[in-house]
């Protein structure tokens, strides 16, 4: 409720400083007593809340002027409170302020004294600030500058204060802000004396109207000079790289993904952003590049980290069993279903499910998975209940899904549902600079596991590792380090400790796997072969040594499905 009273100002000198102080003090008393807010206006102005000394003086009310005092109730105040407060303030406005001032001179002087002290403190702060401060009124006249501003612009107070910015800098930021009322932040200007300034220019509004602007300036000449010198030295590249690493901070959950090369930093930065969302992620990369490590990192860096993290290798489960594995089954759904079983999606409710080797999934299962992605619901095998789940899906594959879509081996609609946030992991041969980090990590890890102290690796051996193509990527590198540490006699990895195919030497017996009338044999010394030839040789050798896809997969640390696919590709079976 708002009550307004009309009053005729009786103060002989109008609302001057002492009268304004008395009005402010009385308004505070009435506000606390009646729970109201008091406003004052003239016939020419808008209502001004009566708690600001300068605003009351700014009304420029003279003796005999008609004033309008209004009281607005707050909270649970009664309507009568507004009436009483407004009437009390009306009586004060029409009273003899000189007589009342004599009665309360001590309180008013105390208020004025506190106000003066506040102004002094503000002045001391402004003078101590190292940034230049300039205040301009609504007409464009400079009303205040602090010593730092004078020092920055190399001028005296007489050259600045009282001058019009429309004359001294008509195209400057202050004029533009004064005209538009829109602040300019971080504006850089170059002065004729070679000084470079960065300024924040902000408009000052009083009761909705622009009353001036204030600019805060900083001299960045020295900083700019330092940056120019920095760009001329050879350390600039290293400096920029470190800056890049600092700006692309990644979550601690990705600490197991070893590397600091540019491609790794880019992947981890994107993975960190993906973790902050709920979108489906598709991780693509060759076998052994660390797709599962990234998927796990995304889960534990996300808001679902307290929920379950369920892994499913779609390539290791026969198609007939995959539906039951993912969605569960009811009792009696098929022979051997002696009880109800929850699927991986139900187990992952509230968390994340990681579908590895998604490219191996048959077309029938792809249709059912598409429904889960779209509706977040499914039926158990043999069941009639529609199960709803809240699951974040991360998929991974070492196959080219786009090519599979073109060939008809993978549904296009499912591909686009999965490929919301694509992550492509670089192969180890494309981030050679990370090999020393990975070698050091695996040496430390495997040494602790095996109890064999290893003091490092010879530079020549490291050079050979960095020049090998690593078709099995990081998984193959770990396998090699484990093999070397297990079989080595000394305490340091030397060139002789490395497998012969990494050193480029001819093996003592040519590797031969006879299948379908085709022989595969290691290339002679010095010959550079294609990646597929190396891969063919590795798969063939592993099959000969292991005797089965499963055993060969364990030896190479890849899935038996991948071994089988590679063997068929190279006609080894």
C-alpha positions as CSV (number, residue, x, y, z in Angstrom):
1,X,0.0,0.0,0.0
2,X,1.2,3.5,-0.9
3,X,0.0,6.7,0.8
4,X,1.0,10.1,-0.5
5,X,0.8,13.5,1.3
6,X,1.2,17.0,-0.1
7,X,3.4,19.5,1.8
8,X,4.6,23.0,1.3
9,X,8.3,23.4,2.1
10,X,8.8,26.0,4.9
11,X,12.6,25.9,5.1
12,X,13.9,29.4,4.3
13,X,16.8,28.1,2.2
14,X,15.1,25.2,0.7
15,X,16.6,21.6,1.0
16,X,20.2,22.4,1.7
17,X,22.7,20.0,3.3
18,X,21.6,20.3,6.9
19,X,17.9,20.0,6.0
20,X,18.6,17.0,3.8
21,X,20.5,15.4,6.7
22,X,17.5,15.9,9.0
23,X,15.2,14.4,6.4
24,X,17.4,11.4,5.9
25,X,17.6,10.8,9.7
26,X,13.9,11.2,10.2
27,X,13.1,8.9,7.3
28,X,15.3,6.2,8.8
29,X,13.6,6.6,12.2
30,X,10.1,6.4,10.6
31,X,11.1,3.5,8.4
32,X,12.3,1.4,11.4
33,X,9.3,2.4,13.5
34,X,6.5,1.7,11.0
35,X,8.1,-0.7,8.6
36,X,7.8,1.5,5.6
37,X,9.9,3.1,2.8
38,X,9.6,6.9,2.3
39,X,9.9,8.7,-1.0
40,X,9.9,12.4,-1.9
41,X,9.3,14.3,-5.1
42,X,8.7,17.7,-6.5
43,X,6.2,18.7,-9.1
44,X,9.0,18.4,-11.7
45,X,10.8,15.2,-10.5
46,X,10.2,11.5,-10.0
47,X,10.0,10.0,-6.4
48,X,13.3,9.7,-4.7
49,X,13.8,7.3,-1.7
50,X,14.6,9.4,1.3
51,X,17.8,7.6,2.4
52,X,20.3,9.4,0.1
53,X,21.6,12.8,1.1
54,X,22.8,13.8,-2.3
55,X,19.6,12.8,-4.1
56,X,17.5,14.9,-1.7
57,X,19.8,17.9,-2.3
58,X,19.6,17.2,-6.1
59,X,15.8,17.8,-6.0
60,X,16.7,21.6,-5.7
61,X,13.5,22.2,-3.7
62,X,13.1,25.9,-2.7
63,X,11.1,27.5,0.1
64,X,7.4,27.5,-0.8
65,X,7.7,24.6,-3.3
66,X,5.0,21.9,-3.2
67,X,6.5,18.6,-2.3
68,X,4.9,15.1,-2.2
69,X,5.9,12.6,0.4
70,X,4.8,9.0,0.0
71,X,5.0,6.0,2.3
72,X,5.1,2.4,1.0
73,X,4.4,-0.5,3.4
74,X,6.8,-3.5,3.6
75,X,6.2,-7.0,4.8
76,X,3.5,-7.3,7.3
77,X,3.1,-3.6,8.0
78,X,-0.5,-2.3,8.6
79,X,-2.0,0.2,6.1
80,X,-2.3,2.7,9.0
81,X,1.5,2.6,9.3
82,X,1.9,4.2,5.9
83,X,-0.6,6.9,6.8
84,X,1.1,7.8,10.1
85,X,4.6,7.8,8.6
86,X,3.6,10.0,5.6
87,X,1.8,12.4,7.9
88,X,4.8,12.6,10.3
89,X,7.1,13.4,7.3
90,X,4.6,16.0,6.0
91,X,4.7,17.8,9.4
92,X,8.5,17.9,9.3
93,X,8.5,19.4,5.8
94,X,6.1,22.1,6.8
95,X,7.8,22.8,10.1
96,X,10.5,25.4,11.0
97,X,13.7,23.5,10.3
98,X,15.8,26.1,12.0
99,X,14.0,25.5,15.4
100,X,14.1,21.7,14.9
101,X,17.7,21.9,13.9
102,X,18.6,23.6,17.2
103,X,16.9,20.7,19.0
104,X,18.7,18.0,17.0
105,X,21.8,19.8,15.9
106,X,24.1,17.3,17.5
107,X,22.6,14.2,15.7
108,X,22.6,16.0,12.3
109,X,26.2,17.2,12.7
110,X,27.2,13.7,13.7
111,X,25.6,12.4,10.5
112,X,27.3,15.1,8.4
113,X,30.6,14.3,10.1
114,X,30.3,10.6,9.3
115,X,29.5,11.5,5.7
116,X,32.6,13.7,5.5
117,X,34.7,10.9,6.9
118,X,33.3,8.5,4.3
119,X,34.1,11.0,1.5
120,X,37.7,11.3,2.9
121,X,38.1,7.5,3.0
122,X,36.8,7.3,-0.6
123,X,39.2,10.0,-1.7
124,X,42.1,8.2,-0.1
125,X,41.2,4.9,-1.8
126,X,40.9,6.6,-5.2
127,X,44.2,8.3,-4.8
128,X,45.9,5.0,-3.8
129,X,44.6,3.0,-6.7
130,X,47.2,2.4,-9.4
131,X,44.6,2.4,-12.2
132,X,43.6,5.7,-13.7
133,X,40.1,6.9,-12.9
134,X,38.2,9.6,-14.7
135,X,34.7,10.8,-14.0
136,X,32.7,12.8,-16.6
137,X,29.3,14.4,-16.0
138,X,26.2,14.3,-18.3
139,X,27.4,17.4,-20.3
140,X,30.8,15.8,-21.1
141,X,32.8,17.8,-18.5
142,X,35.5,16.0,-16.6
143,X,34.6,16.4,-12.9
144,X,37.3,14.2,-11.2
145,X,40.6,12.4,-12.0
146,X,42.8,10.5,-9.6
147,X,46.6,10.9,-9.5
148,X,47.2,7.6,-11.4
149,X,45.1,8.9,-14.3
150,X,47.2,12.1,-14.5
151,X,50.4,10.0,-14.4
152,X,49.2,7.7,-17.2
153,X,48.2,10.5,-19.5
154,X,51.1,12.7,-18.5
155,X,49.0,15.8,-17.7
156,X,48.2,18.1,-14.8
157,X,44.8,18.6,-13.1
158,X,44.4,22.0,-14.8
159,X,44.8,20.4,-18.2
160,X,42.0,17.9,-17.6
161,X,39.4,18.8,-14.9
162,X,36.6,21.0,-16.2
163,X,37.5,20.3,-19.8
164,X,34.9,18.9,-22.3
165,X,35.7,15.5,-23.7
166,X,33.7,16.5,-26.8
167,X,36.5,19.0,-27.5
168,X,39.5,17.0,-26.3
169,X,38.6,13.5,-27.5
170,X,35.4,13.6,-29.6
171,X,36.0,10.2,-31.1
172,X,37.0,8.5,-27.8
173,X,35.3,5.8,-25.8
174,X,34.0,8.2,-23.2
175,X,32.0,10.2,-25.7
176,X,30.7,7.0,-27.4
177,X,29.5,5.6,-24.0
178,X,28.0,9.0,-23.0
179,X,26.0,9.1,-26.2
180,X,24.9,5.4,-26.3
181,X,24.7,4.5,-22.6
182,X,26.5,1.2,-23.5
183,X,29.7,0.2,-21.6
184,X,32.9,-0.5,-23.4
185,X,35.1,-3.1,-21.7
186,X,38.7,-3.9,-22.4
187,X,39.1,-1.2,-25.1
188,X,42.7,-0.8,-26.2
189,X,44.0,2.6,-27.4
190,X,47.4,3.8,-28.5
191,X,48.4,7.3,-27.6
192,X,50.6,9.6,-29.6
193,X,53.4,9.4,-27.0
194,X,53.6,5.6,-27.6
195,X,51.6,4.7,-24.5
196,X,49.1,1.8,-24.8
197,X,46.1,1.9,-22.6
198,X,43.3,-0.7,-21.9
199,X,40.2,0.9,-20.5
200,X,36.8,0.0,-19.1
201,X,34.3,2.8,-19.7
202,X,31.0,2.5,-17.9
203,X,27.9,4.7,-17.9
204,X,26.5,6.2,-14.7
205,X,22.7,6.1,-14.5
206,X,20.6,8.1,-12.0
207,X,16.9,7.2,-11.9
208,X,17.1,5.7,-15.3
209,X,18.8,8.6,-17.0
210,X,22.5,8.7,-17.9
211,X,24.3,11.1,-15.6
212,X,27.9,10.6,-16.8
213,X,30.5,8.0,-17.3
214,X,33.5,6.7,-15.4
215,X,36.5,5.2,-17.1
216,X,39.2,3.0,-15.5
217,X,42.4,2.8,-17.4
218,X,45.6,0.7,-17.1
219,X,48.9,1.4,-18.8
220,X,50.0,-1.9,-20.6
221,X,52.9,-0.5,-22.5
222,X,55.5,-2.5,-20.5
223,X,53.4,-5.6,-20.8
224,X,53.1,-5.1,-24.6
225,X,56.8,-4.6,-24.9
226,X,57.5,-7.7,-22.9
227,X,55.2,-9.7,-25.2
228,X,56.9,-8.4,-28.3
229,X,60.3,-9.4,-26.9
230,X,59.0,-12.8,-26.0
231,X,57.8,-13.4,-29.6
232,X,61.3,-12.8,-30.8
233,X,63.0,-15.5,-28.8
234,X,63.2,-19.2,-29.6
235,X,61.4,-20.1,-26.3
236,X,58.2,-18.7,-27.8
237,X,57.0,-22.1,-29.1
238,X,57.5,-23.8,-25.8
239,X,55.7,-20.9,-24.0
240,X,52.7,-21.2,-26.3
241,X,52.6,-25.0,-25.8
242,X,52.6,-24.6,-22.1
243,X,49.8,-22.0,-22.4
244,X,47.8,-24.4,-24.5
245,X,48.2,-27.1,-21.9
246,X,47.1,-24.8,-19.2
247,X,44.0,-23.6,-21.1
248,X,43.0,-27.2,-21.9
249,X,42.8,-28.5,-18.4
250,X,41.4,-32.0,-18.3
251,X,39.7,-33.8,-15.5
252,X,41.7,-36.0,-13.1
253,X,39.6,-38.9,-14.2
254,X,41.7,-39.0,-17.4
255,X,45.0,-39.4,-15.6
256,X,45.4,-43.0,-16.9
257,X,45.5,-41.8,-20.5
258,X,49.2,-41.0,-20.7
259,X,50.5,-38.4,-23.1
260,X,51.2,-34.7,-23.6
261,X,51.3,-34.3,-27.4
262,X,49.0,-31.9,-29.1
263,X,46.7,-34.6,-30.3
264,X,46.3,-36.1,-26.9
265,X,45.7,-32.7,-25.3
266,X,42.9,-32.0,-27.9
267,X,41.3,-35.4,-27.3
268,X,41.3,-35.0,-23.5
269,X,40.0,-31.4,-23.8
270,X,37.1,-32.7,-25.9
271,X,36.5,-35.7,-23.6
272,X,36.3,-33.4,-20.6
273,X,33.7,-31.3,-22.3
274,X,31.8,-34.4,-23.3
275,X,31.8,-35.5,-19.6
276,X,30.1,-32.3,-18.6
277,X,27.1,-33.2,-20.8
278,X,24.7,-36.1,-21.0
279,X,25.1,-36.6,-24.7
280,X,25.9,-40.0,-26.3
281,X,29.6,-40.4,-27.1
282,X,31.2,-42.4,-30.0
283,X,34.9,-43.2,-29.5
284,X,36.7,-44.4,-32.6
285,X,40.2,-45.6,-32.9
286,X,42.4,-48.5,-33.7
287,X,42.7,-51.5,-31.4
288,X,44.9,-50.6,-28.4
289,X,44.6,-46.8,-28.6
290,X,42.8,-46.6,-25.2
291,X,39.2,-46.3,-26.0
292,X,38.1,-48.0,-22.8
293,X,40.3,-45.7,-20.7
294,X,38.7,-42.6,-22.3
295,X,35.2,-44.1,-21.8
296,X,35.9,-44.8,-18.1
297,X,37.4,-41.3,-17.7
298,X,34.2,-39.7,-19.2
299,X,32.1,-41.6,-16.7
300,X,34.1,-40.7,-13.6
301,X,34.5,-37.0,-14.7
302,X,30.7,-36.7,-15.2
303,X,27.8,-36.0,-12.8
304,X,27.0,-39.8,-13.0
305,X,30.3,-40.8,-11.4
306,X,28.5,-42.1,-8.3
307,X,26.4,-44.3,-10.5
308,X,27.3,-47.7,-11.9
309,X,29.7,-48.1,-14.9
310,X,28.9,-51.2,-16.9
311,X,31.1,-52.5,-19.7
312,X,29.8,-54.7,-22.5
313,X,32.0,-56.1,-25.3
314,X,29.6,-56.5,-28.1
315,X,32.1,-58.4,-30.3
316,X,32.8,-61.1,-27.6
317,X,29.1,-62.1,-27.1
318,X,27.4,-64.2,-29.8
319,X,24.4,-62.4,-31.4
320,X,21.9,-64.8,-30.0
321,X,22.9,-64.1,-26.5
322,X,23.6,-60.3,-26.8
323,X,20.0,-59.3,-26.5
324,X,19.6,-61.2,-23.2
325,X,22.9,-59.8,-22.0
326,X,21.9,-56.2,-22.7
327,X,18.2,-56.3,-21.8
328,X,17.8,-59.3,-19.5
329,X,15.2,-62.0,-19.7
330,X,12.3,-63.4,-17.8
331,X,12.1,-66.9,-16.3
332,X,11.3,-69.4,-18.9
333,X,12.0,-67.1,-21.8
334,X,14.1,-69.8,-23.4
335,X,15.7,-73.1,-22.6
336,X,18.0,-72.6,-19.6
337,X,16.3,-69.4,-18.4
338,X,15.5,-70.8,-15.0
339,X,15.1,-67.4,-13.3
340,X,14.7,-63.8,-14.1
341,X,17.9,-61.9,-15.0
342,X,18.5,-58.2,-15.2
343,X,20.3,-56.9,-18.3
344,X,23.3,-54.6,-18.4
345,X,21.1,-51.6,-19.2
346,X,19.1,-52.1,-16.0
347,X,22.3,-52.6,-14.0
348,X,23.6,-49.3,-15.5
349,X,20.5,-47.3,-14.5
350,X,21.6,-43.9,-13.1
351,X,25.1,-44.4,-14.5
352,X,26.9,-45.2,-17.8
353,X,27.0,-48.2,-20.1
354,X,30.0,-48.7,-22.3
355,X,29.3,-50.6,-25.5
356,X,32.7,-51.7,-26.9
357,X,33.1,-53.0,-30.4
358,X,29.7,-51.6,-31.4
359,X,30.6,-52.2,-35.1
360,X,30.4,-56.0,-34.5
361,X,26.7,-55.8,-33.6
362,X,24.3,-57.5,-36.0
363,X,21.5,-55.6,-37.7
364,X,18.6,-57.1,-35.6
365,X,20.3,-55.9,-32.4
366,X,21.0,-52.5,-33.9
367,X,17.2,-52.0,-34.3
368,X,16.6,-52.8,-30.6
369,X,19.5,-50.6,-29.5
370,X,18.1,-47.7,-31.5
371,X,14.8,-47.9,-29.5
372,X,16.8,-47.6,-26.3
373,X,18.7,-44.6,-27.5
374,X,15.5,-42.9,-28.7
375,X,13.0,-43.8,-25.9
376,X,15.3,-45.0,-23.0
377,X,13.0,-48.0,-22.7
378,X,13.0,-51.7,-23.7
379,X,11.4,-55.2,-23.0
380,X,13.3,-58.0,-21.4
381,X,13.5,-61.2,-23.5
382,X,10.2,-63.0,-23.0
383,X,8.8,-60.2,-21.0
384,X,5.8,-57.8,-21.4
385,X,6.9,-55.1,-19.0
386,X,8.2,-51.9,-20.6
387,X,11.4,-51.1,-18.6
388,X,12.5,-47.4,-18.4
389,X,16.1,-46.6,-17.6
390,X,18.2,-43.4,-17.2
391,X,21.5,-44.4,-18.8
392,X,24.3,-42.5,-20.5
393,X,25.6,-44.5,-23.5
394,X,29.2,-44.4,-24.6
395,X,30.1,-46.6,-27.6
396,X,33.4,-47.5,-29.1
397,X,34.7,-49.2,-32.3
398,X,37.9,-49.8,-34.2
399,X,36.0,-50.1,-37.4
400,X,35.0,-47.3,-39.9
401,X,31.3,-47.0,-39.2
402,X,30.8,-44.5,-42.0
403,X,32.1,-47.1,-44.5
404,X,30.0,-49.8,-42.8
405,X,26.9,-47.6,-43.3
406,X,27.7,-47.3,-47.0
407,X,28.2,-51.0,-47.3
408,X,24.9,-51.7,-45.5
409,X,26.6,-53.3,-42.5
410,X,25.5,-50.7,-40.0
411,X,22.2,-48.7,-39.7
412,X,22.5,-45.1,-40.7
413,X,20.0,-43.9,-38.1
414,X,21.8,-45.7,-35.3
415,X,25.1,-44.3,-36.5
416,X,23.8,-40.7,-36.2
417,X,22.2,-41.4,-32.8
418,X,25.6,-42.7,-31.5
419,X,27.7,-40.1,-33.2
420,X,26.5,-37.1,-31.2
421,X,29.9,-36.3,-29.7
422,X,32.6,-38.1,-31.8
423,X,36.0,-38.8,-30.3
424,X,38.8,-40.1,-32.6
425,X,41.8,-41.4,-30.7
426,X,45.1,-41.0,-32.5
427,X,47.2,-44.2,-33.2
428,X,50.6,-44.3,-31.4
429,X,52.5,-43.8,-34.6
430,X,50.9,-40.3,-34.8
431,X,52.0,-39.3,-31.3
432,X,55.6,-40.6,-31.2
433,X,56.5,-37.9,-28.6
434,X,54.4,-39.8,-26.1
435,X,56.3,-43.0,-26.4
436,X,59.0,-42.1,-23.8
437,X,56.2,-41.2,-21.3
438,X,54.4,-44.5,-22.0
439,X,57.6,-46.5,-21.7
440,X,58.5,-44.9,-18.4
441,X,54.9,-45.5,-17.1
442,X,54.9,-49.2,-18.1
443,X,58.4,-49.8,-16.7
444,X,57.3,-48.4,-13.4
445,X,54.0,-50.3,-13.4
446,X,55.4,-53.7,-14.5
447,X,58.5,-53.5,-12.3
448,X,56.2,-53.2,-9.3
449,X,54.0,-56.0,-10.4
450,X,56.8,-58.4,-11.2
451,X,59.2,-57.3,-8.4
452,X,62.0,-56.9,-10.9
453,X,63.9,-53.6,-10.4
454,X,64.5,-51.8,-13.7
455,X,66.7,-48.7,-13.8
456,X,65.4,-47.4,-17.2
457,X,66.0,-47.9,-20.9
458,X,69.0,-47.3,-23.1
459,X,68.7,-44.3,-25.5
460,X,69.4,-46.7,-28.5
461,X,66.6,-48.9,-27.4
462,X,64.2,-46.0,-26.9
463,X,65.1,-44.8,-30.4
464,X,64.1,-48.1,-31.9
465,X,60.8,-48.0,-30.0
466,X,60.1,-44.5,-31.3
467,X,60.7,-45.6,-34.9
468,X,58.5,-48.7,-34.8
469,X,55.0,-48.3,-36.3
470,X,53.1,-50.1,-33.4
471,X,50.2,-51.6,-35.3
472,X,48.9,-52.8,-31.9
473,X,49.3,-49.2,-30.5
474,X,49.6,-48.7,-26.7
475,X,48.5,-52.2,-25.9
476,X,51.3,-53.7,-28.0
477,X,53.8,-51.3,-26.4
478,X,52.8,-52.5,-22.9
479,X,53.0,-56.1,-24.1
480,X,56.5,-55.6,-25.4
481,X,57.7,-53.8,-22.2
482,X,56.2,-56.6,-20.1
483,X,57.9,-59.3,-22.2
484,X,61.2,-57.5,-22.1
485,X,61.2,-57.0,-18.3
486,X,60.2,-60.6,-17.8
487,X,62.9,-62.1,-19.9
488,X,65.8,-59.6,-19.5
489,X,68.9,-60.4,-17.4
490,X,70.2,-57.0,-16.5
491,X,68.6,-54.0,-14.7
492,X,68.3,-51.8,-17.8
493,X,66.5,-52.4,-21.0
494,X,69.1,-52.6,-23.8
495,X,68.7,-52.9,-27.6
496,X,69.4,-56.7,-27.3
497,X,66.4,-57.1,-25.0
498,X,63.9,-55.9,-27.6
499,X,62.1,-58.3,-30.0
500,X,63.8,-58.9,-33.3
501,X,60.9,-57.5,-35.4
502,X,61.3,-54.2,-33.6
503,X,65.0,-54.1,-34.3
504,X,64.3,-54.9,-38.0
505,X,66.4,-58.1,-37.8
506,X,65.6,-61.4,-39.6
507,X,64.1,-64.0,-37.3
508,X,66.1,-67.2,-37.0
509,X,63.2,-69.2,-38.6
510,X,61.0,-67.5,-41.1
511,X,57.4,-67.3,-39.8
512,X,55.2,-69.5,-42.0
513,X,51.5,-70.1,-41.7
514,X,50.2,-72.2,-44.5
515,X,46.5,-71.6,-45.1
516,X,44.5,-71.8,-48.2
517,X,47.7,-72.4,-50.2
518,X,49.2,-69.1,-49.1
519,X,52.6,-68.6,-47.4
520,X,53.4,-65.6,-45.2
521,X,57.0,-64.9,-44.6
522,X,58.9,-62.1,-42.8
523,X,60.5,-59.5,-45.1
524,X,64.3,-59.4,-45.6
525,X,66.4,-57.0,-43.6
526,X,66.2,-53.4,-44.6
527,X,63.0,-53.6,-46.5
528,X,60.2,-51.2,-45.4
529,X,56.9,-52.8,-45.6
530,X,53.3,-51.5,-45.3
531,X,51.4,-51.5,-42.1
532,X,49.1,-54.3,-43.4
533,X,52.1,-56.5,-44.1
534,X,53.4,-56.0,-40.5
535,X,49.9,-56.6,-39.1
536,X,49.6,-59.8,-41.2
537,X,52.9,-61.1,-39.9
538,X,52.0,-60.4,-36.3
539,X,48.7,-62.1,-36.5
540,X,50.2,-65.1,-38.3
541,X,53.0,-65.4,-35.8
542,X,50.5,-65.2,-32.8
543,X,48.2,-67.8,-34.3
544,X,51.1,-70.2,-34.9
545,X,52.4,-69.7,-31.3
546,X,48.9,-69.8,-29.7
547,X,47.0,-72.2,-31.8
548,X,43.6,-70.5,-31.2
549,X,41.9,-67.1,-31.7
550,X,41.3,-66.8,-27.9
551,X,44.9,-67.5,-26.9
552,X,46.3,-65.3,-29.7
553,X,44.0,-62.5,-28.6
554,X,45.3,-62.8,-25.0
555,X,48.9,-62.8,-26.2
556,X,48.3,-59.7,-28.3
557,X,46.0,-58.2,-25.7
558,X,43.2,-57.7,-28.2
559,X,39.9,-59.4,-28.5
560,X,39.5,-62.9,-30.1
561,X,36.9,-61.3,-32.4
562,X,39.6,-58.9,-33.7
563,X,42.1,-61.7,-34.2
564,X,39.5,-63.7,-36.1
565,X,38.6,-60.7,-38.3
566,X,42.2,-60.0,-39.1
567,X,42.9,-63.7,-39.9
568,X,40.0,-63.8,-42.3
569,X,41.1,-60.5,-43.9
570,X,44.6,-61.9,-44.6
571,X,43.3,-65.4,-45.6
572,X,45.1,-67.0,-42.7
573,X,42.2,-69.4,-41.9
